[in-house]
Amino acid sequence: MRIDVVTIFPEYLEPLNVSLVGKARARGRLDIHLHHLRDWTTDVHRTVDDTPYGGGPGMVMKPEPWGAALDAVLERGAEELAGRGLGEGAVPTLVVPTPSGRPFTQELAQRLAAEPWLAFAPARYEGIDRRVIEEAADRMPVVEASIGDYVLAGGEVAVLVMVEAVARLLPGVLGNAESHRDDSFAAGAMADLLEGPVYTKPAEWRGRAVPEVLLSGNHGLIARWRREQAFRRTLAMRPDLVGRWEKAAFDKHDRKA
Ligand SMILES: N#Cc1c(-c2ccc3ccn(Cc4ccc(CN5CCOCC5)cc4)c3c2)n[nH]c1N
């Protein structure tokens, strides 16, 4: 997968050089290109923002630098991907982090992980002039997404979240020991349930023992205990998911009947 990121804070994305994403890059599973938006400004001050039409708080990111930056991303990326046999005229899916976006979910991460090329447009200030998104949507798929119901100062943190969530789903990125098979929110027997508690050695620590069932070697009992713990955890932390899980479990049972 190729990923392009256009930002005025490339240093904010340093974490994409370490750990899981860093390893995926080193293994050639992920090819990330950072682009400094100010490289597409034309004034001596390298201005990227201006006052909002119609008044209101803060500043808005100017369309010209973004338009020129996205032009360059498309041109360079298409050339590189054509060189890898992805066919002429390839375009990325443009992901725009925004507080007014659709929820960034595991399902959306899985959808994006199936794409060969993503471009991220993390904004700052009050966001990007709307015409940039509309013009981009005329030439590539655009996904406007939010990582949660809280307010950040810009989109770079969201890019770190989204890239990690997508990267761990790419083939060969997670080792066997770290399967994403039982992820919360992933499809499967524990679909939509939160993970229950996990334990490792020692069997007793500061007077607290590991639940006996986990030491029993009885895999059926262990699996049942884990499902029960996952259900309890979900009921306590995310009762909104329990309904979804019950429906999925019922549908599954109903389909068998
Ligand atoms: N993903 C994600 C995000 C973001 C996010 C993502 C991208 C950008 C680019 C700029 N910002 C700052 C910003 C904050 C709030 C507002 C709304 N304004 C309405 C008028 O009153 C003032 C406030 C606009 C811009 C961003 C925030 N926040 N939270 C998420 N889950």
PDBQT file of the ligand as one rigid body, heavy atoms in Angstrom, charges set to zero:
ROOT
HETATM    1  N1  LIG A 301     -10.703  13.299  12.823  1.00  0.00    +0.000 NA
HETATM    2  C1  LIG A 301     -10.878  14.151  13.582  1.00  0.00    +0.000 C 
HETATM    3  C2  LIG A 301     -11.147  15.108  14.605  1.00  0.00    +0.000 A 
HETATM    4  C3  LIG A 301     -10.826  16.470  14.710  1.00  0.00    +0.000 A 
HETATM    5  C4  LIG A 301     -10.168  17.372  13.745  1.00  0.00    +0.000 A 
HETATM    6  C5  LIG A 301      -9.738  16.888  12.507  1.00  0.00    +0.000 A 
HETATM    7  C6  LIG A 301      -9.196  17.763  11.582  1.00  0.00    +0.000 A 
HETATM    8  C7  LIG A 301      -9.071  19.115  11.899  1.00  0.00    +0.000 A 
HETATM    9  C8  LIG A 301      -8.614  20.255  11.200  1.00  0.00    +0.000 A 
HETATM   10  C9  LIG A 301      -8.739  21.360  12.043  1.00  0.00    +0.000 A 
HETATM   11  N2  LIG A 301      -9.259  20.923  13.209  1.00  0.00    +0.000 N 
HETATM   12  C10 LIG A 301      -9.541  21.793  14.352  1.00  0.00    +0.000 C 
HETATM   13  C11 LIG A 301     -11.005  22.078  14.404  1.00  0.00    +0.000 A 
HETATM   14  C12 LIG A 301     -11.674  21.863  15.570  1.00  0.00    +0.000 A 
HETATM   15  C13 LIG A 301     -13.055  22.149  15.643  1.00  0.00    +0.000 A 
HETATM   16  C14 LIG A 301     -13.709  22.669  14.546  1.00  0.00    +0.000 A 
HETATM   17  C15 LIG A 301     -15.181  23.024  14.632  1.00  0.00    +0.000 C 
HETATM   18  N3  LIG A 301     -15.324  24.488  14.797  1.00  0.00    +0.000 N 
HETATM   19  C16 LIG A 301     -16.718  24.842  14.549  1.00  0.00    +0.000 C 
HETATM   20  C17 LIG A 301     -16.911  26.360  14.771  1.00  0.00    +0.000 C 
HETATM   21  O1  LIG A 301     -16.518  26.701  16.088  1.00  0.00    +0.000 OA
HETATM   22  C18 LIG A 301     -15.138  26.384  16.357  1.00  0.00    +0.000 C 
HETATM   23  C19 LIG A 301     -14.894  24.901  16.157  1.00  0.00    +0.000 C 
HETATM   24  C20 LIG A 301     -13.033  22.884  13.372  1.00  0.00    +0.000 A 
HETATM   25  C21 LIG A 301     -11.653  22.580  13.295  1.00  0.00    +0.000 A 
HETATM   26  C22 LIG A 301      -9.477  19.582  13.158  1.00  0.00    +0.000 A 
HETATM   27  C23 LIG A 301     -10.022  18.722  14.080  1.00  0.00    +0.000 A 
HETATM   28  N4  LIG A 301     -11.287  16.896  15.897  1.00  0.00    +0.000 NA
HETATM   29  N5  LIG A 301     -11.859  15.866  16.530  1.00  0.00    +0.000 N 
HETATM   30  C24 LIG A 301     -11.812  14.764  15.773  1.00  0.00    +0.000 A 
HETATM   31  N6  LIG A 301     -12.321  13.530  16.104  1.00  0.00    +0.000 N 
ENDROOT
TORSDOF 0
